[in-house]
Amino acid sequence: SGDEYLSDLLIWIYIQNKDFDGAMQQTKAIDRRKSENGFRVLNLARMASAEDMFDVAINGYEYVVAKGKESPLYLMARTELLNCRKEKIASKVNYAREDLIALKGDYESFINEIGRGNQTAQSMKELAELNGFYLQDIPAAISICKEILKMNGISSELKNQTKLSLGDFLLIDGDVWESSLLYGQVDKEEKDSPLGEEARFRNAKLSYFKGDVEWAKTQLEVLKSSTSELISNDAIELSVFI
């Protein structure tokens, strides 16, 4: 209908102008008017999150979560809401410890509510990162990662991301050998993906710090032509440094 066309156009204009607040209000209004399940709101929340507009994104995710457990998008919205809150904290230079503790509690209650398994594996990985990188609880981080890696039926991408994080935690814990082994596995399994390059870069960095400079140099030469802009720049930086 004409009305709907105008609403869509209005939302589009809001998004073009990076006014995610305006877009979110309009999108929720359409969702209510058409008694939908929140799929438009969820998509917009994702866009807002990608633009680092965390508050608008959180607001959108919470709207979808509020539709209740029976909603088909409940799990997805809960998972992405937690991740978005983690990203928001990570984007700040000085975050409050109590925010981390509160978020950790919310991760745990979601994981316990749904159960530890495929549906919560992604959130478990994020909780491990929250524990390891932000709360400095390395043993908890390691144990959650190991639990995920024992699960059946999780995607190979999630498994390999978990291995990378576990490699980082073991490295912090002083287990250089095991850490290098994990990076190597991810490198092999994800040969041509950014994830594999990320693993190779970490291993090269590790070799350099272990004193195996020549090996590190050859790895970095390969990575300089990386398809991922970020890894390529990092590799160039480190090889200049060496």
C-alpha positions in Angstrom: 0.0 0.0 0.0 1.0 3.6 -0.4 1.3 4.1 3.4 3.7 1.2 3.6 5.7 2.5 0.7 6.1 5.9 2.5 7.1 4.2 5.8 9.8 2.2 4.0 11.0 5.3 2.2 11.1 7.2 5.4 13.2 4.5 7.1 15.5 4.4 4.1 16.1 8.1 4.4 16.7 7.9 8.1 19.3 5.2 7.5 21.0 7.1 4.7 21.4 10.0 7.2 22.7 7.6 9.9 19.7 8.5 12.0 19.2 5.1 13.5 17.0 6.4 16.3 14.4 7.7 13.8 14.7 4.5 11.7 14.2 2.3 14.8 11.1 4.2 16.0 9.5 3.9 12.5 10.5 0.2 12.2 8.9 -0.7 15.6 5.8 1.2 14.5 5.5 -0.9 11.4 6.1 -4.1 13.4 3.3 -3.2 15.8 0.9 -2.2 13.1 1.4 -5.4 11.1 1.7 -7.6 14.2 5.0 -9.0 12.9 7.6 -11.1 14.8 10.2 -8.3 14.9 12.3 -9.4 11.9 12.6 -5.9 10.6 13.6 -4.6 14.0 16.2 -7.3 14.3 17.7 -6.5 10.9 17.9 -2.8 11.7 19.5 -3.6 15.1 22.2 -5.5 13.2 22.8 -2.5 10.9 23.0 -0.2 13.9 25.4 -2.5 15.7 27.6 -2.7 12.6 27.8 1.2 12.6 28.7 1.1 16.3 25.4 2.7 17.2 25.2 0.3 20.2 22.4 1.9 22.2 19.9 1.9 19.3 20.9 -1.7 18.5 20.4 -2.8 22.1 17.1 -1.1 22.2 16.0 -3.0 19.0 17.2 -6.3 20.3 15.4 -5.8 23.7 12.2 -5.1 21.8 12.4 -8.4 20.0 13.4 -10.3 23.2 10.4 -8.8 24.9 8.1 -10.7 22.5 8.9 -13.7 24.7 10.4 -17.1 24.5 7.7 -18.3 22.1 8.9 -15.9 19.4 10.9 -17.6 16.7 13.5 -14.8 16.9 13.9 -15.0 20.7 17.2 -17.0 20.7 18.8 -15.0 18.0 17.8 -11.7 19.6 19.1 -12.8 23.1 22.4 -14.0 21.6 23.0 -10.9 19.6 21.9 -8.6 22.4 24.5 -10.0 24.7 27.2 -9.7 22.0 26.2 -6.1 21.3 26.5 -5.2 24.9 30.0 -6.9 25.0 30.9 -4.9 21.8 29.7 -1.7 23.5 31.9 -2.3 26.5 34.9 -3.2 24.3 34.6 0.0 22.3 35.2 2.1 25.5 38.6 3.0 26.6 37.6 2.9 30.3 34.8 0.6 31.1 33.5 0.0 34.6 34.2 -3.4 36.2 30.6 -3.6 37.5 29.3 -3.4 33.9 31.5 -6.4 33.1 30.2 -8.3 36.1 26.6 -7.5 35.3 27.1 -8.7 31.7 28.8 -11.8 32.8 25.7 -12.6 35.0 23.4 -12.1 32.1 25.5 -14.4 29.8 25.4 -17.1 32.5 21.7 -16.8 33.1 20.9 -17.0 29.4 23.2 -20.1 29.0 21.7 -21.8 32.0 18.2 -21.0 30.8 18.6 -22.5 27.3 21.2 -25.1 28.3 24.9 -25.6 27.5 24.9 -26.8 23.8 24.7 -25.8 20.2 22.2 -23.0 20.8 24.3 -21.2 23.3 27.8 -22.2 22.1 28.3 -18.7 20.5 27.4 -17.0 23.7 29.6 -19.4 25.7 32.6 -18.3 23.5 31.8 -14.7 24.1 31.6 -15.3 27.8 35.0 -17.0 27.7 36.4 -13.9 26.0 34.7 -11.7 28.6 36.3 -13.8 31.4 39.7 -14.0 29.8 40.3 -10.6 28.1 38.3 -8.3 30.4 37.9 -10.0 33.8 41.4 -11.6 33.7 39.9 -15.0 34.8 42.0 -17.2 32.5 41.1 -20.5 34.1 37.4 -19.9 33.5 38.1 -18.8 29.9 40.1 -21.9 29.2 37.6 -24.3 30.7 34.6 -22.8 28.7 36.6 -23.0 25.5 37.5 -26.6 26.1 33.9 -27.4 26.8 32.8 -25.9 23.5 35.4 -27.9 21.6 34.0 -31.1 23.0 30.5 -30.3 21.6 29.1 -32.0 18.6 27.3 -30.2 15.8 28.8 -26.7 16.2 30.0 -25.0 13.0 33.6 -25.4 12.0 33.9 -21.6 12.0 32.8 -21.3 15.6 35.1 -24.3 16.5 38.1 -22.5 14.9 37.2 -19.1 16.4 37.1 -20.9 19.8 40.5 -22.5 19.1 42.0 -19.1 18.4 40.7 -17.7 21.6 41.8 -20.7 23.5 45.3 -20.3 22.0 45.3 -16.7 23.2 44.3 -17.8 26.8 46.9 -20.6 26.9 49.5 -18.1 25.7 48.6 -15.7 28.5 48.8 -18.7 30.8 52.4 -19.4 29.6 51.7 -22.5 27.5 53.4 -21.4 24.4 53.7 -24.8 22.8 50.0 -25.7 23.1 49.0 -22.2 21.9 51.1 -22.5 18.8 49.6 -25.9 18.1 46.1 -24.5 18.2 47.0 -21.6 15.9 48.6 -24.1 13.5 45.4 -26.3 13.4 43.2 -23.3 12.6 45.7 -22.1 9.9 45.5 -25.6 8.3 41.7 -25.9 8.5 40.9 -22.4 7.3 43.6 -22.2 4.7 42.0 -19.4 2.5 39.8 -17.6 5.0 40.5 -14.5 7.1 40.3 -16.8 10.1 43.2 -18.9 8.8 45.3 -15.8 8.1 44.5 -14.5 11.6 45.9 -17.8 13.0 49.0 -17.6 10.8 49.7 -14.1 11.9 49.4 -15.0 15.5 51.8 -17.9 15.0 54.3 -15.7 13.2 54.1 -13.2 16.0 54.6 -16.0 18.5 57.7 -17.4 16.6 59.2 -13.9 16.6 58.8 -13.5 20.3 60.1 -17.0 20.9 63.2 -15.9 18.9 62.6 -17.9 15.7 62.9 -14.7 13.7 63.7 -16.2 10.3 60.6 -18.4 10.3 58.5 -15.4 11.4 59.8 -13.4 8.5 58.9 -16.0 5.9 55.3 -16.2 7.3 55.0 -12.5 7.3 56.1 -12.2 3.7 53.2 -14.4 2.7 50.7 -12.5 4.9 51.7 -9.1 3.5 49.7 -10.0 0.4 46.7 -11.0 2.6 43.2 -10.5 1.3 42.3 -9.1 4.6 43.4 -5.4 4.7 43.8 -5.6 8.5 46.0 -8.6 8.6 48.1 -7.4 5.7 48.7 -4.1 7.4 49.6 -5.8 10.7 52.0 -8.1 8.9 53.7 -5.3 7.1 54.0 -3.4 10.5 55.5 -6.4 12.3 57.9 -7.2 9.5 59.1 -3.6 9.5 59.5 -3.9 13.2 61.6 -7.2 12.8 
